[in-house]
Amino acid sequence: MNVALLSKWHVHAVDYAREAHENESISIKMVWDENHERGSEWASELNVPFEPNLDDVLSNPEIDGVIVTTATNRHKDIIIAAANHGKHIFTEKVLAFTVDECEEIYNAVEENNVQLMVNLPRLTESFYLYAQEAVDKGLLGDITYIRCRVAHNGSVPSKENPKGWLPEHFYNKEECGGGALIDLGAHPIYLTNRLGGKVKALSGRLNHFYDLGVDDNAVVMVEYESGAMGLIETGFLSYGSPQQLELYGTEGTLMIEGHNVRIKSKHLGTEEWITPEKLPQPIQSAMEQWIEAIQNNKKPSITKEDVLNLTAINQAAAISSQEGRRVLLSQLGIRQGI
């Protein structure tokens, strides 16, 4: 499949180009970037042409798909245009700033019968698959509380980088839609969405510790329809913070730090903590699933519902923080695909 790379704006653009290059089913044919200098340099590095006109890329009959790593505020227009030209689309989270915008995108994707994949990588990893398996098997009983934290030190100042090692444009609210929560916080959001189910209400606090223009530390307290509660934590200000996923239930507890997993369950024949001998194998990456969907019509494990629910929580949390109140998702008319 011939693809065009659309923008090197996002920090993961290089990672996706590398993964595409290593996939024998994908051939990178050209680069477009709204920043012509940046795009030209990238195209030269990849030894492919740079095309300055996006319409020429999308109308090119030799291009089958596009990998979109533009600023998030460009996603809707570019992805809809790509779909209308019959191109398959791979992109970075989040898909769009509102659920309504996401629905507009999916309408175009479905009308044009193309495949859209949003990369939600932790849904393919062993630790999550084990957590989901433990929940599905009832090892924890009824889930009463979930906590998930993903954070790094990308905005911590240093002599070399006065605003941290994240690119300057990650603090442009118009382009990004926000800061830590909408970017890094996506991971604990989509993980807890899967494990906790439909969200009834939430209270969010998006903090501006360094006054960078976007939130650099964030917490969201979630109330699920099941009656369970949850806490989503993220930030750009934590040195050495491990990824943490904790699930508490009436019959067991699961603790995951990084890829270290331990469980205590009344169903496992002991009251001691157990470290599983073997975790499930990771499943195909989002890009591999994208190719399988295009070539073999295989249904991806990362779904439209995952993508819509990710934006729903972000949208509600931003409103909650701005207005200083608990937000019922139903009051906002925010739809969840569960």
Order of alpha helices (4+ residues) and beta strands (2+ residues): beta-alpha-beta-alpha-alpha-beta-alpha-beta-alpha-beta-alpha-beta-alpha-alpha-beta-beta-beta-beta-beta-beta-alpha-alpha-beta-alpha
